[in-house]
């Protein structure tokens, strides 16, 4: 796998701290990005982000912030202080909330002399389909709702979005060539999609316009995670 492709893979460590740190050690030199989600962050706090950064990884802190702008600005500030490379907010929180996240991340990183993390707006969770959206009062299709939220995210000044691979092409067209389009819901051909509803293979996601793909269980659940990384893009 080329370094250019390797840098576009984010491995999700949705495990306990002991397992996550062991996985991180085994993946050194094989991947550039690790994702810290709610399970790990709420267990270990911001220190786990710093530990991964100290091991040489770039860290995607995926907490999907969604609150009043003041709270989200403060949370984004604290995440930025860890040295995270990316963080997420829910686009459905609105323009003022997303703008607050960008402001908090920028100010904190400047104060600490760190690179400013990219703020990504989560559009529609990859576990949701039209029926699930209807349950919460959204009568648009998933693709239509992603486009609406992507448009709002663009106006809010975030650096990109999180969407399923199914909407990656539309988001690339909407946001332009420089934006980040991060796609979870990625599964290896022939494997179970688990609790994801809108999935694709890593190669399909990149071909559709994704800047990064997030892969968790196919790597972290493998007997040899480092070897599993090398099978992620068989077509590359």
C-alpha positions as CSV (number, residue, x, y, z in Angstrom):
1,X,0.0,0.0,0.0
2,X,1.4,3.4,-1.0
3,X,1.9,6.1,1.7
4,X,-0.6,8.3,-0.1
5,X,-3.3,5.7,0.3
6,X,-2.2,4.7,3.8
7,X,-2.7,8.3,5.0
8,X,-6.3,8.1,3.9
9,X,-7.1,5.2,6.2
10,X,-8.4,5.9,9.7
11,X,-8.6,2.9,12.1
12,X,-11.4,3.2,14.7
13,X,-10.3,2.0,18.1
14,X,-13.8,1.5,19.7
15,X,-12.5,-0.7,22.5
16,X,-11.3,-0.4,26.1
17,X,-8.1,1.4,26.8
18,X,-5.9,-1.7,27.3
19,X,-7.0,-3.2,24.0
20,X,-6.7,0.1,22.2
21,X,-3.2,0.8,23.3
22,X,-2.1,-2.7,22.3
23,X,-3.7,-2.2,18.9
24,X,-2.0,1.1,18.5
25,X,1.4,-0.4,19.3
26,X,0.8,-3.1,16.7
27,X,-0.3,-0.6,14.1
28,X,2.7,1.7,14.4
29,X,4.3,2.1,10.9
30,X,1.2,0.7,9.2
31,X,-1.3,3.5,9.6
32,X,-1.2,7.2,10.2
33,X,-4.6,7.9,11.7
34,X,-6.5,6.4,14.7
35,X,-10.1,7.3,15.6
36,X,-11.0,7.8,19.3
37,X,-14.8,7.6,19.7
38,X,-17.1,7.9,22.7
39,X,-16.4,4.5,24.2
40,X,-12.7,5.1,24.6
41,X,-12.8,8.8,25.2
42,X,-15.4,8.6,27.9
43,X,-13.5,5.8,29.6
44,X,-10.0,7.4,29.5
45,X,-10.5,11.1,28.8
46,X,-8.3,13.4,26.8
47,X,-5.1,11.7,27.9
48,X,-5.6,8.8,25.6
49,X,-5.5,11.2,22.6
50,X,-2.1,12.5,23.8
51,X,-0.8,9.0,24.3
52,X,-1.6,8.1,20.7
53,X,-0.1,11.3,19.5
54,X,3.1,10.5,21.5
55,X,3.2,7.2,19.6
56,X,3.3,9.2,16.3
57,X,-0.3,8.9,15.3
58,X,-2.7,11.6,14.1
59,X,-5.9,11.3,16.0
60,X,-9.5,11.8,14.9
61,X,-11.6,12.5,18.0
62,X,-15.1,11.5,17.0
63,X,-17.4,12.7,19.8
64,X,-20.1,14.2,17.5
65,X,-20.6,17.3,19.7
66,X,-24.2,18.5,19.7
67,X,-25.2,21.2,22.3
68,X,-25.7,24.9,22.6
69,X,-22.9,26.9,20.8
70,X,-21.3,27.9,24.1
71,X,-20.9,24.3,25.3
72,X,-19.6,23.1,21.9
73,X,-17.1,25.9,21.6
74,X,-15.7,25.0,25.0
75,X,-15.6,21.3,24.2
76,X,-13.9,22.0,20.8
77,X,-11.3,24.1,22.7
78,X,-10.5,21.3,25.0
79,X,-10.2,18.7,22.3
80,X,-7.9,21.0,20.3
81,X,-5.6,21.2,23.4
82,X,-5.0,17.4,23.1
83,X,-3.3,17.8,19.8
84,X,-6.2,16.0,17.9
85,X,-6.1,16.3,14.1
86,X,-9.8,16.1,13.5
87,X,-12.9,16.5,15.6
88,X,-16.6,16.1,14.9
89,X,-19.8,18.0,15.5
90,X,-23.4,17.2,14.4
91,X,-24.4,19.3,11.5
92,X,-28.0,19.2,12.8
93,X,-26.9,21.4,15.7
94,X,-27.0,24.3,13.3
95,X,-24.8,27.0,11.8
96,X,-24.1,28.9,15.0
97,X,-23.0,25.7,16.8
98,X,-20.7,24.7,14.0
99,X,-19.2,28.2,13.8
100,X,-18.6,28.0,17.6
101,X,-16.7,24.7,17.2
102,X,-14.5,26.2,14.6
103,X,-13.8,29.2,16.7
104,X,-13.0,27.2,19.8
105,X,-10.7,24.8,18.0
106,X,-8.8,27.7,16.3
107,X,-8.4,29.8,19.4
108,X,-7.2,26.9,21.6
109,X,-4.7,25.6,19.1
110,X,-3.2,29.1,18.6
111,X,-2.9,29.5,22.4
112,X,-1.1,26.1,22.7
113,X,1.0,26.4,19.6
114,X,-0.5,23.4,18.1
115,X,-1.9,22.7,14.6
116,X,-5.6,23.5,14.4
117,X,-7.7,20.4,14.1
118,X,-10.1,20.1,11.2
119,X,-13.8,20.4,12.3
120,X,-16.0,17.9,10.5
121,X,-19.8,18.1,10.4
122,X,-21.6,14.7,10.8
123,X,-24.5,14.6,8.4
124,X,-26.6,11.4,8.7
125,X,-25.3,8.5,10.8
126,X,-24.4,5.5,8.6
127,X,-26.6,3.3,10.8
128,X,-29.7,5.2,9.7
129,X,-31.8,4.6,6.6
130,X,-35.0,6.3,5.4
131,X,-37.2,4.4,7.9
132,X,-35.0,5.5,10.8
133,X,-35.0,9.1,9.6
134,X,-38.8,9.0,9.4
135,X,-38.9,7.9,13.0
136,X,-37.3,11.2,14.0
137,X,-39.4,13.3,11.8
138,X,-37.1,13.6,8.8
139,X,-39.2,13.0,5.7
140,X,-36.5,13.5,3.1
141,X,-34.4,10.7,1.8
142,X,-31.0,10.1,3.4
143,X,-29.2,11.6,0.3
144,X,-31.5,14.7,0.4
145,X,-30.9,15.2,4.1
146,X,-27.2,14.8,3.7
147,X,-27.2,17.4,1.0
148,X,-29.1,19.9,3.1
149,X,-26.8,19.4,6.1
150,X,-23.7,19.5,3.9
151,X,-24.8,22.9,2.5
152,X,-25.3,24.2,6.0
153,X,-21.9,22.9,7.0
154,X,-20.2,24.6,4.1
155,X,-21.8,27.9,5.1
156,X,-20.6,27.4,8.7
157,X,-16.9,27.3,7.8
158,X,-16.1,23.7,8.9
159,X,-13.4,21.9,7.0
160,X,-15.5,19.0,5.8
161,X,-18.2,16.5,6.6
162,X,-18.7,12.9,7.7
163,X,-21.1,11.0,5.5
164,X,-21.7,7.5,4.2
165,X,-19.8,6.3,1.1
166,X,-23.2,6.5,-0.7
167,X,-23.2,10.3,-0.4
168,X,-19.4,10.9,-0.9
169,X,-19.7,11.9,-4.5
170,X,-22.4,14.4,-3.9
171,X,-20.5,15.9,-1.0
172,X,-17.3,16.2,-3.1
173,X,-19.2,18.0,-5.8
174,X,-20.9,20.3,-3.2
175,X,-17.8,21.1,-1.1
176,X,-15.1,21.1,-3.7
177,X,-11.7,19.4,-4.1
178,X,-10.1,20.8,-0.9
179,X,-12.8,19.7,1.6
180,X,-12.5,16.6,3.8
181,X,-15.1,14.0,3.1
182,X,-14.7,11.3,5.8
183,X,-16.7,8.1,5.3
184,X,-17.4,5.5,8.0
185,X,-19.7,2.7,7.1
186,X,-16.8,1.0,5.3
187,X,-16.8,-2.7,5.1
188,X,-14.5,-5.2,3.4
189,X,-16.0,-7.1,0.5
190,X,-17.7,-10.3,1.7
191,X,-18.0,-9.3,5.4
192,X,-21.0,-8.5,7.6
193,X,-22.1,-4.9,7.7
194,X,-23.0,-5.3,11.4
195,X,-25.1,-2.3,12.6
196,X,-24.4,-0.2,9.5
197,X,-27.1,0.5,7.0
198,X,-25.3,2.4,4.2
199,X,-22.0,0.8,3.5
200,X,-19.4,0.3,0.7
201,X,-15.9,-1.1,0.4
202,X,-12.9,1.2,1.0
203,X,-12.0,1.4,-2.7
204,X,-15.5,2.3,-3.6
205,X,-15.6,5.1,-1.0
206,X,-12.3,6.6,-2.3
207,X,-13.5,6.3,-5.9
208,X,-16.7,8.2,-5.0
209,X,-14.7,11.1,-3.6
210,X,-13.9,10.3,0.0
211,X,-10.7,11.9,1.4
212,X,-10.5,9.4,4.2
213,X,-12.2,6.1,5.1
214,X,-12.8,4.8,8.6
215,X,-12.4,1.1,9.2
216,X,-12.9,-0.5,12.6
217,X,-13.8,-4.1,13.2
218,X,-12.3,-5.6,10.0
219,X,-8.9,-4.5,11.3
220,X,-9.3,-4.4,15.1
221,X,-11.0,-7.8,15.2
222,X,-8.4,-9.5,13.0
223,X,-6.0,-12.0,14.4
224,X,-3.2,-9.8,12.9
225,X,-4.4,-6.2,12.7
226,X,-1.3,-4.9,10.9
227,X,-1.6,-7.6,8.2
228,X,-5.3,-6.8,7.9
229,X,-4.4,-3.2,7.1
230,X,-2.5,-4.4,4.0
231,X,-5.7,-6.1,2.6
232,X,-7.9,-3.0,2.9
233,X,-7.2,-1.7,-0.6
234,X,-6.6,-4.9,-2.7
235,X,-7.3,-2.9,-5.9
236,X,-4.7,-0.2,-5.1
